[in-house]
């Protein structure tokens, strides 16, 4: 645990890490805005304007446009979340799978 904390603080103290994050700032902003847009559409627009509480569709033409768009958006955000999750968990897995004092068999 101490090694992981040390490694985390080491990476966070490197100027190269922050330069890389600054280079990706447009992508972080796009991802955040996309996530906020999807959340607000699912939270406010669809329940009030498009469907009822029992699931029947009020505006079919709007639903014909909204459903494929939101399906594609959900797929893209899910795939991006999976990639980010894999990148975050990879160092943890490398540290634990290459230990020689324990075995997973």
C-alpha positions in Angstrom: 0.0 0.0 0.0 2.8 2.4 0.8 4.5 1.7 -2.5 1.2 2.4 -4.4 0.8 5.7 -2.5 4.5 6.6 -3.2 4.1 5.8 -6.9 0.9 7.9 -7.0 2.5 10.9 -5.4 5.5 10.5 -7.6 3.5 10.6 -10.8 1.4 13.5 -9.5 4.6 15.5 -8.7 6.1 15.1 -12.2 5.8 18.1 -14.5 5.6 15.7 -17.5 2.3 14.3 -16.1 0.8 17.7 -15.8 2.0 18.7 -19.3 0.4 15.6 -20.7 -2.9 16.3 -18.9 -2.8 19.9 -20.2 -2.3 18.6 -23.7 -5.4 16.4 -23.2 -7.5 19.3 -21.8 -9.7 19.6 -24.9 -10.6 15.9 -24.7 -11.3 16.1 -21.0 -13.6 19.0 -21.7 -15.4 17.3 -24.6 -15.8 14.1 -22.5 -17.2 16.1 -19.5 -19.6 18.1 -21.6 -20.8 14.9 -23.4 -21.4 13.2 -20.2 -23.3 16.2 -18.7 -25.4 16.5 -21.9 -26.3 12.8 -21.8 -27.2 13.0 -18.1 -29.3 16.1 -18.5 -31.2 14.6 -21.5 -31.9 11.4 -19.6 -32.9 13.3 -16.4 -34.9 16.2 -17.7 -35.9 16.1 -21.4 -36.9 12.5 -22.0 -39.1 11.9 -18.9 -41.0 15.2 -19.3 -41.3 15.7 -23.1 -41.0 12.3 -24.8 -42.3 9.4 -22.7 -44.8 9.0 -19.9 -44.3 7.2 -16.5 -45.7 4.0 -17.9 -43.3 4.0 -20.9 -45.6 5.0 -23.7 -44.1 7.4 -26.2 -45.7 10.8 -26.5 -43.8 12.3 -29.4 -42.9 9.5 -31.9 -41.0 11.7 -34.3 -38.8 13.1 -31.6 -38.3 9.6 -30.2 -37.3 8.4 -33.7 -34.4 10.9 -33.6 -33.5 10.8 -30.0 -33.3 7.0 -29.5 -30.5 6.2 -32.0 -28.6 9.3 -31.1 -28.6 8.4 -27.4 -27.8 4.8 -28.1 -24.7 5.8 -30.1 -23.8 8.3 -27.5 -24.2 5.8 -24.7 -22.0 3.3 -26.7 -19.2 5.9 -27.2 -19.2 7.0 -23.5 -19.3 3.4 -22.3 -16.3 2.4 -24.5 -14.4 5.5 -23.4 -15.2 4.7 -19.7 -13.9 1.2 -20.3 -10.6 2.4 -21.8 -10.1 4.9 -18.9 -10.9 2.2 -16.4 -8.4 -0.2 -18.0 -5.7 2.5 -18.0 -6.3 3.3 -14.3 -6.4 -0.3 -13.1 -3.4 -1.5 -15.2 -0.6 -0.3 -12.8 -2.4 -1.9 -9.9 -2.7 -5.2 -11.8 1.0 -5.1 -12.8 2.1 -4.5 -9.3 0.0 -7.4 -7.9 0.5 -9.9 -10.6 4.3 -9.6 -10.7 4.8 -10.1 -7.0 6.9 -13.2 -6.2 5.9 -13.6 -2.5 2.3 -14.6 -3.3 0.7 -16.8 -6.0 -2.7 -16.7 -7.6 -2.8 -20.4 -8.5 
